[in-house]
Amino acid sequence: MSLTLTTTSFPPGGNIPEQFTCHGANLSPSLSWGSLPADTKSVALVVTDPDSLFGSYVHWILYNLSPELSHLAEGVPRSEVLPNGAKQGLNTGNEIGYAGPCPPGESVHRYLFTLYALDTMLNPPSPVNKKQLMNAMEGHVLAAGQLMGRYHR
């Protein structure tokens, strides 16, 4: 099953506005998703830049979102545990929470927002990095979906 991930913050495949980048307010964009598989126990989100010169740059890790949620508001706080019980991991900058696009130079980079429906709640080391999260998710992914945005200075 494929999940549908959308945003009102930018068009699919389009340019990410400056307010969601390091050159602006560095806010996380709003995100919404459609129905999840019936056995979903939690939802995870990973945002990466595959065009980074340093390999896949991780901009955001969010996991253990309730399957009862269907959206995230703009500007998720940068704390390890959110009021709704979800947790955030470490981005490549070794900070908790969302780190907006900030590519060097003027080349266009793609930002992949990948949503996962999982059949379990996760209990990885805390604060988790992408490798640890992906290992914890192994064998538990029921469905996934992706949204892509672009950004350059």
C-alpha positions in Angstrom: 0.0 0.0 0.0 1.2 3.5 -0.8 0.5 6.4 1.4 -0.5 9.9 0.2 1.5 12.7 1.7 0.6 16.3 0.9 1.3 19.8 2.1 -0.3 23.2 1.6 3.1 24.8 2.2 4.4 24.1 -1.4 3.3 22.4 -4.5 4.3 18.7 -5.0 7.8 18.7 -6.7 7.8 22.5 -6.4 9.9 25.1 -4.7 9.9 25.1 -0.9 9.3 28.7 0.3 12.1 30.5 2.2 10.2 30.5 5.5 10.7 26.7 5.7 14.5 27.0 5.1 17.6 28.2 7.0 17.4 31.4 5.1 13.9 32.2 6.6 12.2 31.2 9.8 13.3 27.6 9.5 9.7 26.3 10.3 8.7 22.8 9.5 6.0 22.8 6.7 2.4 21.6 7.4 1.9 17.9 6.3 -1.2 15.8 5.8 -1.7 12.2 4.9 -4.6 10.0 3.8 -5.8 6.8 5.3 -3.4 4.3 6.9 -3.5 0.5 6.9 -5.9 -0.9 9.6 -3.0 -2.5 11.6 -1.0 0.8 11.9 0.2 1.3 15.5 2.5 4.3 14.8 3.7 6.7 12.0 7.2 7.9 11.3 8.5 10.7 9.1 12.0 11.1 7.7 13.1 14.1 5.6 16.3 13.8 3.6 18.3 15.7 1.0 19.7 13.1 -1.4 21.6 15.7 -3.3 23.9 16.8 -0.5 27.6 16.6 -1.1 28.0 14.7 2.1 25.6 11.9 1.2 21.9 11.8 2.2 21.5 14.7 4.6 18.9 14.1 7.3 16.7 17.2 7.9 14.1 15.6 10.2 13.2 12.5 12.1 9.8 12.2 13.7 8.4 8.9 15.0 5.7 7.3 17.2 3.1 9.6 15.8 -0.4 8.3 16.7 -2.2 6.6 13.7 -5.2 8.7 14.7 -3.4 11.8 13.5 -3.7 12.8 9.8 -1.7 16.0 9.8 1.1 18.0 11.3 0.7 21.8 11.7 3.4 24.1 10.5 6.2 24.8 13.0 6.6 21.6 15.0 8.6 22.5 18.2 12.2 21.3 18.3 11.9 19.1 21.4 12.7 15.4 21.7 9.2 14.5 23.0 6.2 16.4 21.7 3.0 17.1 23.6 1.2 14.4 21.5 3.7 11.8 22.7 5.6 11.6 19.4 9.4 11.8 19.4 12.0 13.5 17.3 15.4 12.3 16.5 18.7 13.8 15.5 19.2 15.5 12.1 22.6 15.5 10.4 23.5 18.7 12.2 23.2 16.6 15.5 20.2 18.7 16.6 16.7 17.5 17.6 13.9 18.3 15.3 13.4 20.0 11.9 16.3 21.6 10.1 15.2 23.3 7.0 16.8 23.2 3.6 20.2 25.0 3.5 22.1 23.9 0.5 25.5 25.6 -0.3 25.9 27.5 -3.5 23.1 27.9 -6.0 22.4 24.3 -7.1 18.9 22.9 -6.7 18.5 20.2 -4.1 15.5 17.8 -3.7 14.0 17.3 -0.2 12.2 13.9 0.3 9.5 13.8 2.9 8.9 10.0 3.5 6.0 8.9 5.7 5.9 5.3 7.1 2.9 3.4 8.6 4.3 0.9 11.1 2.8 -2.1 12.9 4.4 -1.2 16.2 5.5 1.6 18.4 9.3 2.1 18.2 11.7 2.1 21.1 15.1 2.9 19.6 18.0 4.5 21.5 17.2 8.1 22.3 17.9 10.5 20.8 17.7 8.4 17.6 19.6 8.9 14.4 18.4 7.8 10.9 20.4 4.6 10.9 19.0 3.5 14.3 15.5 4.5 13.3 15.6 2.5 10.0 17.0 -0.5 11.9 14.1 -0.2 14.4 11.6 0.0 11.6 12.9 -3.0 9.7 10.2 -5.6 9.3 7.5 -3.2 10.6 6.7 -1.0 7.6 3.1 -1.6 6.4 3.1 1.2 3.9 5.1 4.3 2.8 4.6 7.5 0.8 6.7 10.3 -0.3 6.5 14.0 -1.1 9.3 15.9 -2.8 10.1 19.6 -2.7 13.0 21.6 -4.2 15.1 24.5 -2.9 18.0 26.6 -4.0 19.2 30.0 -2.9 
